[in-house]
Amino acid sequence: MNINKTIVLPGFLYISLAFSSGLTKTEKKIKNYIIKHTEEAITLVENVVNINSGTLNIAGNKAVGNIFQAELDQLGFNTYWVTYPANIKRSGHLFAEMRGGKGQKIVLIGHLDTVFEPDSPFQKFTRDGNTAYGPGVSDMKAGDVSMIYIMKALDHIGTLKEMNLTLVFIGDEEKTGGPPSIVRKELIEAGKWANIGLGFEGAHGLNTGTVARRSSSSWRLSTTGIQGHSSQIFKEKLGYGAIFEASRILNTFRNDLVGEKYLSFNPGIIVGGTDVDYNYVTARGTTFGKTNVVSQAVTVHGGIRAISSEQLDKAMDRMKNIVSQNLPGTTANITFRTSYPPMTPTKANYTLLDKFEAVNMDLGWGELEPLDPGKRGAADISFVAPHVDACLAGMGPDGYGEHSVNESLDLTSFPKTTIRAAILIYRLTR
């Protein structure tokens, strides 16, 4: 591990102190506390990154959550785990509540799990100057630690115990273990309690704010054909076969739906032939067929994303219509499963972004632009968004290469995003 651990602070400290005239005395105390404890916070990031918490690693997720739980217990939060029946096969979620009775009710959202399971070769935190590398360092253990140190800074100025806050650390964000009605029930209830929702996955640049995120749904297409000798394909008795029918549907999807803003869809897996065996949970399949036999079955597994429920419903209706116009001798069926709803851009979200921008300006860090929703995936804040007055995502530090062995974190962004989020929460609760 690189031992140059103090590169971040001196330059950042010099710059930040020069541009904070818009802050109150108390807000400067928040900023200074976070700067002073940045290396300590990075050490905590290192500790939790070095604990594997792939979604299916229940013990690992519990271990990371227990570290955060201990930190929040010391601050006076009421902490508890929400767990599910054994068939869900996930760790559950860590909740932490502060009920001080003053100001806006805010829910802060993170997640414990990563995409890197114990068999991944990518397991350890490393550091090269102002860049840290490791599984989940950006998505999203640094964001989780940022939430912890925001609470510590607010406790330092003596206001934490006056606030109404719920912190949620989800245990299966990367691969949900059951229907949202079950595994997001308590998160949705937290959203109904709150006025404001803040998601702490990473920023996409320090001069953007996330007022919208697209939905994430999956679709399953199955087609059938009449098995027979390929010399008779296209004729009345056999028709076109399952593979041609699947090809027709996919190509029509491409022709008819491509180009609509914020709508995207992807056929990620296809298996077809005489016999098909596909497991939707593991996304693995096998097939058998012959070049001289008309295909009997095809399975396609894909995803679809939209900016609003209305856009998603419209796209699904169009896809169903395309599927229904079968080639001779074939059948087709498509079903959809919604995993994450959209976080639709609302006027209230833009107003909250304006308040966030005011913090950024008072810190001397410039204006904020709404991030293009097409650059973001889905997130758990979308379950909260329909119930709160306003929400923002991307509150965490800036990272790169998420879901790859190149995942990294810009350590210079870490204190900045923590400071501005802490000051925003402080202002919202005044």
Long-range contacts (C-beta under 8 A, 24 or more apart in sequence): 1-125, 1-126, 1-127, 2-126, 2-127, 2-128, 2-129, 4-127, 4-129, 5-39, 5-42, 5-127, 6-39, 7-129, 7-130, 8-38, 8-39, 8-42, 8-130, 8-411, 8-412, 8-414, 8-415, 9-35, 9-38, 9-39, 11-412, 12-38, 12-412, 12-415, 12-416, 16-363, 16-364, 16-415, 16-416, 16-419, 18-364, 19-363, 19-364, 19-365, 20-362, 20-363, 20-364, 21-362, 21-364, 22-361, 22-362, 22-363, 22-364, 23-362, 23-363, 23-423, 26-157, 26-159, 26-426, 27-362, 27-423, 27-426, 29-156, 29-157, 30-153, 30-154, 30-156, 30-157, 30-419, 30-422, 30-423, 30-426, 31-363, 31-419, 31-423, 33-152, 33-153, 33-156, 33-157, 34-149, 34-150, 34-153, 34-415, 34-418, 34-419, 34-422, 35-415, 35-419, 37-149, 37-152, 38-414, 38-415, 41-145, 41-146, 41-148, 41-149, 41-414, 41-415, 41-418, 42-132, 42-411, 42-414, 44-71, 44-145, 44-148, 45-125, 45-132, 45-137, 45-141, 45-142, 45-145, 45-409, 45-414, 46-125, 46-127, 46-132, 46-134, 48-136, 48-141, 48-144, 48-145, 49-124, 49-125, 49-132, 49-134, 49-135, 49-136, 49-137, 49-141, 50-123, 50-124, 50-125, 50-134, 52-114, 52-116, 52-117, 52-118, 52-120, 52-123, 52-135, 53-112, 53-113, 53-114, 53-136, 54-113, 54-114, 54-115, 54-116, 54-117, 54-118, 54-120, 55-90, 55-113, 55-114, 55-115, 55-117, 55-171, 55-172, 55-173, 55-174, 55-175, 55-177, 56-89, 56-90, 56-117, 56-175, 57-113, 57-117, 57-118, 58-89, 58-90, 58-91, 60-118, 61-90, 61-91, 61-112, 61-113, 61-171, 62-91, 64-112, 64-141, 64-144, 65-91, 65-94, 65-112, 65-169, 65-171, 68-94, 68-96, 68-112, 68-144, 68-148, 68-169, 69-94, 69-96, 71-148, 71-152, 72-96, 72-148, 72-151, 72-167, 75-151, 75-152, 75-155, 75-160, 76-155, 76-160, 76-161, 77-151, 77-167, 82-186, 84-177, 84-178, 84-182, 84-183, 87-178, 88-177, 88-178, 88-182, 88-183, 89-177, 90-171, 90-172, 90-176, 90-177, 90-178, 90-183, 91-171, 91-172, 92-171, 93-168, 93-169, 93-170, 93-171, 93-186, 93-187, 94-168, 94-169, 94-171, 95-166, 95-167, 95-168, 95-169, 95-186, 95-190, 96-165, 96-166, 96-167, 96-168, 97-165, 97-166, 97-167, 98-160, 98-161, 98-163, 98-164, 98-165, 98-166, 99-164, 100-160, 100-161, 100-162, 100-163, 100-164, 101-162, 101-164, 102-162, 102-163, 102-164, 102-429, 103-162, 103-163, 103-164, 103-428, 103-429, 103-430, 104-164, 104-195, 104-196, 104-428, 104-429, 105-164, 105-165, 105-166, 105-193, 105-194, 105-195, 105-196, 106-163, 106-164, 106-165, 106-166, 106-194, 106-195, 106-196, 106-197, 106-198, 106-425, 106-428, 106-429, 107-165, 107-166, 107-167, 107-168, 107-190, 107-191, 107-193, 107-194, 107-196, 107-197, 107-198, 107-384, 107-388, 108-147, 108-150, 108-165, 108-166, 108-167, 108-168, 108-198, 108-200, 109-168, 109-170, 109-187, 109-197, 109-198, 109-199, 109-200, 109-379, 109-380, 109-381, 109-384, 110-140, 110-143, 110-144, 110-147, 110-167, 110-168, 110-169, 110-170, 110-200, 110-201, 110-396, 111-140, 111-144, 111-169, 111-170, 111-171, 111-172, 111-173, 111-174, 111-201, 111-380, 112-144, 112-169, 112-170, 112-171, 113-170, 113-171, 113-172, 113-173, 113-174, 113-175, 114-139, 114-141, 114-174, 115-139, 115-174, 115-175, 115-403, 121-405, 122-405, 122-407, 127-411, 130-410, 130-411, 130-412, 131-408, 131-409, 131-410, 131-411, 132-408, 132-409, 132-411, 133-406, 133-407, 133-408, 133-409, 134-407, 135-407, 136-407, 137-399, 137-407, 137-408, 137-409, 138-202, 138-397, 138-398, 138-399, 138-400, 138-401, 138-402, 138-407, 138-408, 138-409, 139-201, 139-202, 139-399, 139-402, 139-403, 139-407, 140-200, 140-201, 140-202, 140-396, 142-202, 142-396, 142-397, 142-399, 142-409, 142-414, 143-200, 143-201, 143-202, 143-395, 143-396, 143-397, 144-169, 144-200, 146-200, 146-395, 146-396, 146-397, 146-414, 146-417, 146-418, 146-421, 147-200, 149-418, 149-422, 150-418, 150-421, 150-422, 150-425, 153-418, 153-422, 154-422, 154-425, 154-426, 157-426, 159-426, 159-429, 162-429, 163-425, 163-429, 164-429, 165-425, 166-190, 166-193, 166-194, 168-380, 170-380, 173-379, 173-380, 176-339, 180-338, 180-339, 180-340, 180-383, 184-380, 184-383, 187-380, 187-383, 187-384, 188-383, 188-384, 188-387, 190-384, 191-383, 191-384, 191-385, 191-386, 191-387, 191-388, 192-387, 194-384, 194-387, 194-388, 195-388, 195-389, 195-390, 196-352, 196-388, 196-389, 196-390, 196-391, 196-428, 197-381, 197-384, 197-385, 197-388, 197-390, 197-391, 197-392, 198-381, 198-391, 198-392, 198-393, 198-395, 198-421, 198-425, 199-379, 199-380, 199-381, 199-391, 199-392, 199-393, 199-394, 199-395, 200-395, 200-396, 200-421, 201-379, 201-393, 201-394, 201-395, 201-396, 202-394, 202-396, 202-397, 202-398, 202-399, 202-402, 202-409, 203-394, 203-395, 203-396, 203-397, 203-398, 203-413, 203-417, 204-371, 204-375, 204-376, 204-394, 204-398, 205-371, 205-398, 206-365, 206-398, 206-413, 206-416, 206-417, 207-360, 207-365, 207-366, 207-367, 207-368, 207-369, 208-368, 208-369, 208-370, 208-371, 208-394, 209-353, 209-356, 209-357, 209-368, 209-369, 209-370, 209-371, 209-392, 209-394, 210-370, 210-371, 210-373, 210-376, 210-392, 210-393, 210-394, 211-345, 211-346, 211-349, 211-350, 211-352, 211-353, 211-370, 211-371, 211-392, 212-307, 212-342, 212-343, 212-344, 212-345, 212-349, 212-370, 212-373, 213-342, 213-343, 213-373, 213-376, 213-377, 213-378, 213-379, 213-381, 213-382, 213-393, 214-262, 214-264, 214-305, 214-306, 214-307, 214-342, 214-373, 214-374, 214-376, 214-377, 214-378, 215-304, 215-305, 215-306, 215-307, 215-309, 215-312, 215-338, 215-340, 215-341, 215-342, 215-378, 215-382, 216-303, 216-305, 216-338, 216-339, 216-340, 216-377, 216-378, 217-303, 217-304, 217-305, 217-306, 217-312, 217-336, 217-337, 217-338, 217-339, 217-340, 218-301, 218-302, 218-303, 218-304, 218-336, 218-337, 218-339, 219-265, 219-301, 219-302, 219-303, 219-304, 219-316, 219-319, 219-334, 219-335, 219-336, 219-337, 220-280, 220-299, 220-300, 220-301, 220-302, 220-334, 220-335, 220-336, 220-337, 221-246, 221-249, 221-250, 221-267, 221-298, 221-299, 221-300, 221-301, 221-302, 221-323, 221-332, 221-333, 221-334, 222-297, 222-298, 222-299, 222-300, 222-332, 222-333, 222-334, 223-249, 223-272, 223-297, 223-298, 223-330, 223-331, 223-332, 223-333, 224-296, 224-297, 224-298, 224-330, 224-331, 224-332, 225-294, 225-295, 225-296, 225-297, 225-329, 225-330, 226-294, 226-296, 226-329, 227-274, 227-293, 227-294, 227-295, 227-296, 228-293, 228-294, 229-292, 229-293, 229-294, 230-291, 230-292, 230-293, 230-294, 231-292, 232-294, 233-294, 236-328, 237-329, 238-294, 238-329, 239-327, 239-328, 239-329, 239-330, 240-327, 240-328, 240-329, 240-330, 241-294, 241-295, 241-296, 241-329, 241-330, 242-272, 242-295, 242-296, 242-297, 242-298, 242-330, 243-272, 243-273, 243-295, 243-298, 244-295, 244-327, 244-330, 245-298, 245-326, 245-327, 245-330, 245-331, 245-332, 246-270, 246-272, 246-298, 246-300, 246-332, 248-327, 249-322, 249-323, 249-332, 249-334, 250-300, 252-322, 253-319, 253-322, 256-318, 256-322, 257-315, 257-318, 257-319, 260-311, 260-315, 261-307, 261-374, 262-305, 262-306, 262-307, 262-311, 262-373, 262-374, 263-304, 263-305, 263-306, 263-307, 263-311, 263-315, 264-304, 264-305, 264-374, 265-302, 265-303, 265-304, 265-305, 265-315, 265-319, 266-302, 266-303, 266-304, 267-300, 267-301, 267-302, 268-301, 268-302, 268-303, 269-299, 269-300, 269-301, 269-302, 270-298, 270-299, 270-300, 270-301, 271-298, 271-299, 272-297, 272-298, 272-299, 273-297, 304-336, 305-377, 305-378, 306-342, 307-342, 307-344, 307-345, 307-373, 308-342, 308-344, 309-341, 309-342, 309-344, 311-342, 312-338, 312-342, 339-378, 340-378, 340-379, 340-380, 340-382, 340-383, 341-382, 341-383, 341-385, 341-386, 342-382, 342-385, 343-379, 343-381, 343-382, 343-385, 343-391, 343-393, 344-385, 345-370, 345-373, 346-390, 348-389, 348-390, 349-390, 349-391, 349-392, 351-390, 352-390, 352-391, 352-392, 353-392, 355-424, 355-427, 355-428, 356-392, 356-420, 356-424, 359-420, 359-423, 359-424, 359-427, 360-420, 362-423, 363-416, 363-419, 363-420, 363-423, 365-416, 365-420, 395-421
